[in-house]
């Protein structure tokens, strides 16, 4: 009986982690689409706000969600890590050069 309870708790934690990670990934994706689709077509303040939001979402994903990746399969984890790397590269590419 105790084994079943422990397994149930693990499944619950895994589901919770997957939901949280999925939410962060969807938000980051939407943020990128919004920011890059308007890149260069709106005022600088609005573009800066969108860029800052994407940077904030990337930070949240890296700092808050990555520790929860242990609940994911290796293949899924690698795909998400690749997405984060590509997102960071795109973020730096679309950011203004100084």
Legacy VTK file of the C-alpha trace (Angstrom):
# vtk DataFile Version 3.0
C-alpha trace
ASCII
DATASET POLYDATA
POINTS 98 float
0.000 0.000 0.000
2.805 2.442 0.880
4.531 1.743 -2.467
1.379 2.725 -4.319
1.194 6.001 -2.364
4.838 6.821 -3.149
4.337 6.052 -6.843
1.215 8.215 -6.854
3.150 11.120 -5.361
5.862 10.747 -8.000
3.309 10.763 -10.792
1.731 13.884 -9.287
5.076 15.695 -9.091
5.915 14.687 -12.651
2.572 15.949 -13.939
2.990 19.192 -12.035
6.475 19.696 -13.484
5.289 18.952 -17.021
2.403 21.418 -16.719
4.685 24.143 -15.354
7.359 23.592 -18.010
4.768 23.492 -20.788
3.305 26.785 -19.542
6.732 28.458 -19.513
7.649 27.124 -22.963
4.349 28.300 -24.458
4.784 31.748 -22.906
8.337 32.025 -24.207
7.278 30.930 -27.684
4.387 33.424 -27.763
6.680 36.168 -26.481
9.208 35.488 -29.230
6.573 35.372 -31.941
5.069 38.647 -30.748
8.415 40.400 -30.380
9.982 39.241 -33.647
6.836 39.704 -35.725
6.801 43.393 -34.759
10.591 43.825 -34.855
11.414 47.162 -36.445
7.768 48.042 -37.089
6.741 49.694 -33.834
8.207 52.305 -31.553
11.412 51.502 -29.684
9.783 51.502 -26.239
7.237 48.868 -27.228
9.900 46.708 -28.842
12.100 47.098 -25.769
9.214 45.964 -23.530
8.701 42.848 -25.637
12.429 42.088 -25.682
12.647 42.481 -21.910
9.663 40.161 -21.480
11.373 37.486 -23.597
14.596 37.847 -21.591
12.579 37.554 -18.380
10.816 34.416 -19.642
14.145 32.873 -20.655
15.554 33.570 -17.200
12.499 32.055 -15.522
12.736 28.957 -17.671
16.459 28.550 -17.002
16.356 29.273 -13.290
12.993 27.917 -12.176
12.079 25.156 -14.613
15.375 23.512 -15.498
15.717 21.924 -12.053
12.360 20.260 -12.692
13.624 18.721 -15.945
14.607 15.634 -13.937
10.944 14.622 -14.199
11.103 14.533 -18.010
12.388 11.848 -20.312
15.888 12.349 -21.656
14.677 12.972 -25.205
12.187 15.591 -24.100
14.749 17.238 -21.843
17.272 17.488 -24.711
14.684 19.040 -27.033
13.785 21.673 -24.441
17.438 22.439 -23.706
18.033 22.853 -27.450
15.023 25.189 -27.667
16.393 27.275 -24.788
19.813 27.535 -26.475
18.245 28.577 -29.780
16.040 31.077 -27.952
19.062 32.636 -26.277
20.833 32.901 -29.637
17.803 34.490 -31.300
17.377 36.858 -28.398
20.919 38.107 -28.801
20.520 38.313 -32.592
17.357 40.450 -32.373
18.680 42.626 -29.561
20.118 45.953 -30.630
23.861 46.061 -31.073
25.730 48.588 -28.996
LINES 1 99
98 0 1 2 3 4 5 6 7 8 9 10 11 12 13 14 15 16 17 18 19 20 21 22 23 24 25 26 27 28 29 30 31 32 33 34 35 36 37 38 39 40 41 42 43 44 45 46 47 48 49 50 51 52 53 54 55 56 57 58 59 60 61 62 63 64 65 66 67 68 69 70 71 72 73 74 75 76 77 78 79 80 81 82 83 84 85 86 87 88 89 90 91 92 93 94 95 96 97
